[in-house]
Amino acid sequence: MNDITTKTNDPAEDGKTSGSRGWAKLRRNKAAFAGGIFLLIYIGCALFAPILFKGDPSAPHLIRSLTPPSAKDILGTDELGRSILGRILYGSRVSLMIAVGVVGVGLFIGVPIGLISGYYGGKTDFIIQRFTDMMLAFPGFLLALSLVAILGVGLNNTVISIGISMIPLYIRLVRGCVLSVKEEIYVEAARACGTTDFNIIKRHILPNVMAPIIIQTSLGMGTAILYAAGLGFLGIGVQPPTPEWGSMLGSARAYMMGKPHVATFPGIAIFFAVLSFNLLGDGLRDAFDPRSRI
């Protein structure tokens, strides 16, 4: 007797096998693996900053101002005599909070709006997309800069401003995915059985658009750190004495020529943090995005 195998029409079920293949492909991706290692180091620095550095990273010691790297201060000190190593370690906490907060704003506002826009279409979709077009008319950093100017400086306003600038990206991404998924046979079957729109979106559409959302989340965290550093460099982001990499670069501008270590090490921290999220995001896209396989 010939064996007969059945296959469901719902990718949420069939995705188990493709998901396993995706994770296997991700593990073989050396760039994504390196990004994951950098990211673990970054998270470890944020979690264990009080253990890795004893003392207050914001306490000034003017007698040790602008000392170069040495055995006592591995990365040297800044213009107020504060340890650059300590401020980078504690700054990783601030940057991680900003990245998570920004992505949270984009996810919890952009994803539901994108689902509604793509699923219902018509006038609802038209209004949402025109509003999205207006937001996308501004470059992301410029929009965040304008919102900070309106809301004011500080950690919370930085997160809100950058998060709002990310919302249209999630709306467009989710809408595009929903437009293709909602035409699938399993969605039509659920609709014919009288399933409510909410349950169709929750059980059949959202699980099948999660892969692009996860990829965008990883890439968005790197962008959030870069935007926050840019705002801090301009002096309108996270304010001193809170250790934040962008504000550290901003205060080091006057010493770049004579004391380059003051700006070099915060810049390297920003570089590797953004690089880790981008490498991991690219690896996730290669592993789970069907278009990349084609």
C-alpha positions as CSV (number, residue, x, y, z in Angstrom):
1,M,0.0,0.0,0.0
2,N,1.3,3.4,-0.9
3,D,1.8,5.8,2.0
4,I,-0.3,8.9,1.7
5,T,0.9,12.1,3.3
6,T,-1.4,15.0,3.9
7,K,-0.6,18.7,4.0
8,T,-2.7,21.4,5.6
9,N,-3.4,24.6,3.7
10,D,-2.6,26.7,6.7
11,P,1.1,27.9,6.8
12,A,0.8,28.2,10.5
13,E,0.9,24.4,10.6
14,D,3.1,23.8,7.6
15,G,5.5,26.4,8.9
16,K,6.8,24.0,11.6
17,T,9.0,22.2,9.1
18,S,10.0,25.4,7.3
19,G,10.7,27.0,10.7
20,S,13.0,24.2,11.6
21,R,14.8,24.6,8.3
22,G,15.1,28.3,9.0
23,W,16.6,27.9,12.4
24,A,19.1,25.4,11.0
25,K,20.0,27.9,8.2
26,L,20.4,30.6,10.8
27,R,22.8,28.6,12.9
28,R,25.0,28.0,9.8
29,N,25.1,31.7,9.0
30,K,28.5,32.8,10.3
31,A,27.7,36.5,10.1
32,A,24.5,36.0,12.1
33,F,26.4,33.9,14.6
34,A,28.9,36.6,15.0
35,G,26.1,39.2,15.5
36,G,24.5,37.0,18.1
37,I,27.8,36.7,20.0
38,F,28.3,40.5,19.9
39,L,24.7,40.9,21.1
40,L,25.2,38.5,24.0
41,I,28.3,40.4,25.1
42,Y,26.3,43.7,24.8
43,I,23.5,42.3,26.9
44,G,26.0,40.8,29.4
45,C,27.6,44.2,29.8
46,A,24.2,45.8,30.5
47,L,23.2,43.2,33.0
48,F,26.5,42.9,34.9
49,A,27.7,46.5,34.7
50,P,27.7,46.9,38.6
51,I,29.9,43.8,38.8
52,L,32.2,44.7,36.0
53,F,32.7,48.3,37.2
54,K,32.8,49.3,40.9
55,G,31.8,52.8,41.7
56,D,29.7,55.6,40.3
57,P,30.3,56.1,36.5
58,S,28.9,59.7,36.8
59,A,31.0,60.8,39.7
60,P,33.7,63.4,38.6
61,H,37.3,63.2,39.5
62,L,38.9,66.3,38.0
63,I,42.4,65.4,39.2
64,R,42.3,62.5,36.7
65,S,40.8,64.5,33.8
66,L,41.6,63.3,30.3
67,T,44.1,60.6,31.3
68,P,44.9,58.2,28.5
69,P,44.3,54.4,28.8
70,S,46.3,52.8,31.5
71,A,46.3,49.8,33.8
72,K,44.2,51.8,36.3
73,D,41.8,53.1,33.7
74,I,41.7,50.7,30.8
75,L,40.0,53.0,28.4
76,G,41.1,56.3,30.1
77,T,39.0,59.1,31.5
78,D,36.9,61.9,30.1
79,E,37.1,65.6,30.6
80,L,35.6,65.3,34.1
81,G,37.9,62.4,35.1
82,R,35.1,59.8,34.9
83,S,36.0,56.3,33.7
84,I,35.2,55.8,30.1
85,L,34.9,52.0,30.6
86,G,32.4,52.5,33.4
87,R,30.3,54.9,31.4
88,I,30.3,52.6,28.4
89,L,29.2,49.7,30.5
90,Y,26.4,51.6,32.1
91,G,25.6,53.3,28.8
92,S,24.8,49.9,27.4
93,R,21.9,49.7,29.8
94,V,20.5,53.0,28.6
95,S,21.0,52.1,24.9
96,L,19.3,48.7,25.5
97,M,16.4,50.3,27.3
98,I,16.0,52.8,24.4
99,A,16.1,50.0,21.8
100,V,13.5,47.9,23.6
101,G,11.3,50.9,24.2
102,V,11.5,52.2,20.7
103,V,10.7,48.8,19.2
104,G,7.9,48.3,21.7
105,V,6.2,51.6,20.5
106,G,6.6,50.5,16.9
107,L,5.2,47.0,17.6
108,F,2.2,47.9,19.8
109,I,1.0,50.8,17.6
110,G,2.3,50.0,14.1
111,V,1.4,46.2,13.9
112,P,-2.3,46.5,14.9
113,I,-2.8,49.5,12.5
114,G,-1.1,47.5,9.7
115,L,-3.3,44.5,10.4
116,I,-6.5,46.6,10.3
117,S,-5.3,48.5,7.2
118,G,-4.4,45.4,5.2
119,Y,-7.4,43.2,6.3
120,Y,-10.3,45.7,5.9
121,G,-9.0,47.7,3.0
122,G,-11.3,50.3,1.4
123,K,-11.6,53.7,3.0
124,T,-10.0,52.5,6.2
125,D,-6.9,51.5,4.3
126,F,-6.9,54.7,2.3
127,I,-7.0,56.9,5.4
128,I,-4.3,54.9,7.2
129,Q,-2.0,54.8,4.2
130,R,-2.3,58.6,3.5
131,F,-1.4,59.3,7.1
132,T,1.5,56.8,6.8
133,D,2.7,58.6,3.6
134,M,2.8,61.9,5.4
135,M,5.0,60.4,8.1
136,L,7.3,58.7,5.6
137,A,7.7,62.0,3.8
138,F,10.1,62.9,6.7
139,P,13.4,61.0,7.0
140,G,13.2,58.9,10.2
141,F,15.9,60.8,12.1
142,L,14.5,64.1,11.0
143,L,11.0,63.1,12.3
144,A,12.5,62.0,15.6
145,L,14.5,65.2,15.8
146,S,11.3,67.3,15.3
147,L,9.4,65.3,17.9
148,V,12.1,65.7,20.5
149,A,12.0,69.5,19.8
150,I,8.3,69.4,20.5
151,L,8.2,67.0,23.5
152,G,11.5,68.1,25.1
153,V,14.7,66.3,25.9
154,G,15.2,63.3,28.2
155,L,15.2,59.5,28.1
156,N,11.4,59.0,27.9
157,N,10.9,61.6,25.2
158,T,13.7,60.2,23.2
159,V,12.1,56.7,23.3
160,I,8.7,58.1,22.4
161,S,10.1,60.3,19.5
162,I,12.2,57.6,17.9
163,G,9.4,55.0,18.5
164,I,6.9,57.2,16.6
165,S,9.3,57.6,13.7
166,M,9.4,53.7,13.5
167,I,5.6,53.3,13.4
168,P,5.1,53.8,9.6
169,L,7.7,51.2,8.8
170,Y,5.7,48.6,10.8
171,I,2.4,49.7,9.3
172,R,3.7,49.3,5.7
173,L,5.5,46.0,6.4
174,V,2.5,44.4,8.1
175,R,0.0,45.7,5.6
176,G,1.9,44.3,2.7
177,C,2.1,40.9,4.3
178,V,-1.6,40.9,5.3
179,L,-2.6,41.7,1.7
180,S,-1.1,38.5,0.5
181,V,-2.0,36.3,3.4
182,K,-5.7,37.2,3.6
183,E,-6.3,35.8,0.1
184,E,-5.1,32.3,1.1
185,I,-7.6,29.5,1.0
186,Y,-7.5,28.8,4.8
187,V,-8.5,32.4,5.5
188,E,-11.4,32.2,3.0
189,A,-12.5,28.9,4.6
190,A,-12.4,30.4,8.1
191,R,-14.5,33.4,6.9
192,A,-17.0,31.0,5.2
193,C,-17.4,29.1,8.5
194,G,-18.5,32.3,10.2
195,T,-15.3,33.0,12.2
196,T,-15.1,36.5,13.4
197,D,-12.7,39.0,11.9
198,F,-10.8,39.3,15.2
199,N,-10.2,35.5,15.4
200,I,-9.2,35.3,11.8
201,I,-6.6,38.0,12.3
202,K,-5.4,36.5,15.6
203,R,-5.3,32.8,14.6
204,H,-4.6,32.8,10.9
205,I,-3.1,36.1,9.7
206,L,-0.9,37.3,12.6
207,P,1.0,34.0,13.0
208,N,1.8,34.0,9.3
209,V,3.3,37.6,9.3
210,M,5.4,37.2,12.4
211,A,8.6,36.3,10.6
212,P,8.9,39.7,8.8
213,I,8.0,41.5,12.0
214,I,10.7,39.7,14.0
215,I,13.3,40.5,11.3
216,Q,12.2,44.2,11.3
217,T,12.4,44.2,15.1
218,S,16.0,43.1,15.1
219,L,17.0,45.7,12.4
220,G,14.9,48.3,14.2
221,M,16.8,47.9,17.4
222,G,20.1,48.8,15.7
223,T,18.5,51.8,14.1
224,A,17.0,52.9,17.4
225,I,20.5,52.9,19.0
226,L,21.9,54.9,16.1
227,Y,19.1,57.5,16.3
228,A,19.5,57.8,20.0
229,A,23.2,58.3,19.7
230,G,22.6,60.9,17.0
231,L,20.2,62.8,19.3
232,G,22.6,62.5,22.2
233,F,25.5,63.8,20.1
234,L,23.4,66.9,19.2
235,G,22.7,67.4,22.9
236,I,18.9,66.9,22.7
237,G,18.7,63.2,23.6
238,V,19.5,61.6,26.9
239,Q,21.0,64.3,29.1
240,P,24.2,64.2,31.2
241,P,25.2,63.0,33.7
242,T,23.3,59.9,32.5
243,P,25.9,57.7,30.7
244,E,24.8,57.4,27.1
245,W,27.1,56.7,24.2
246,G,25.8,59.5,21.9
247,S,26.1,62.2,24.6
248,M,29.6,60.9,25.5
249,L,30.5,61.5,21.8
250,G,29.0,65.0,21.9
251,S,30.9,66.0,25.0
252,A,34.1,64.6,23.5
253,R,34.0,66.8,20.3
254,A,36.3,69.4,21.8
255,Y,39.0,66.8,22.6
256,M,39.0,64.6,19.5
257,M,42.4,65.9,18.2
258,G,44.4,66.0,21.4
259,K,42.7,63.2,23.3
260,P,41.2,60.9,20.7
261,H,40.4,58.1,23.2
262,V,37.6,60.1,24.7
263,A,35.6,59.8,21.5
264,T,37.0,56.6,20.0
265,F,35.7,54.1,22.6
266,P,32.1,55.3,22.7
267,G,32.1,55.3,18.9
268,I,33.4,51.7,18.9
269,A,30.6,50.7,21.3
270,I,28.0,52.2,19.1
271,F,29.5,50.6,16.0
272,F,29.5,47.0,17.5
273,A,26.0,47.4,19.0
274,V,24.4,48.5,15.7
275,L,26.5,45.9,13.8
276,S,25.3,43.0,16.0
277,F,21.7,43.8,15.5
278,N,22.1,44.3,11.7
279,L,24.0,41.0,11.3
280,L,21.4,39.1,13.3
281,G,18.6,40.8,11.4
282,D,20.2,40.0,8.0
283,G,20.6,36.4,9.1
284,L,17.0,36.1,10.2
285,R,15.9,37.6,6.9
286,D,18.0,35.1,4.9
287,A,16.7,32.2,7.0
288,F,13.0,33.0,7.3
289,D,12.0,35.4,4.5
290,P,10.6,33.4,1.6
291,R,11.6,36.2,-0.9
292,S,15.2,35.8,0.1
293,R,15.1,32.1,-0.7
294,I,13.7,32.8,-4.2
